[in-house]
Amino acid sequence: MTRNYRNKPYWELEKPQEVKTDKIWLSYYPAAGKLQIATYFAKDGQDIKAKVVTLDQEDICLHSEARALILSILKEWQ
C-alpha cells in the first residue's frame, strides 16, 4: 500500500490519534500509515515533541522480520 503526499506533509494534512504517557507521546496518522513515537517536555505550558521516530506502515509491511519483531514485543508486553 503506497501513500504519496506531494504537497503538504502528512502531519499538516491529518489530525492524529494521540496518547501521551509519562515518558512518550504516540501519534498515529492512519491515512498516511505513520506512527510517531516521541519523547516530550513542557515549555511555556505546552508539550513539545523531542527525539521523534516514525514507523512507516509500508516499510514494516514489506519487511516481515520487522513486523514479526514488533508483534512479538507487543505480545510479550501484554
C-alpha positions, 0 to 999 in steps of 0.5 A, a space after each residue: 500500500 503506497 501513500 504519496 503526499 506531494 504537497 503538504 506533509 502528512 502531519 499538516 494534512 491529518 489530525 492524529 490519534 494521540 496518547 501521551 504517557 509519562 515518558 512518550 507521546 504516540 501519534 498515529 496518522 492512519 491515512 498516511 500509515 505513520 506512527 510517531 513515537 516521541 519523547 516530550 517536555 513542557 515549555 511555556 505550558 505546552 508539550 513539545 515533541 523531542 527525539 521523534 521516530 516514525 514507523 512507516 506502515 509500508 516499510 514494516 509491511 514489506 519487511 516481515 522480520 520487522 513486523 514479526 519483531 514488533 508483534 512479538 514485543 507487543 505480545 510479550 508486553 501484554 
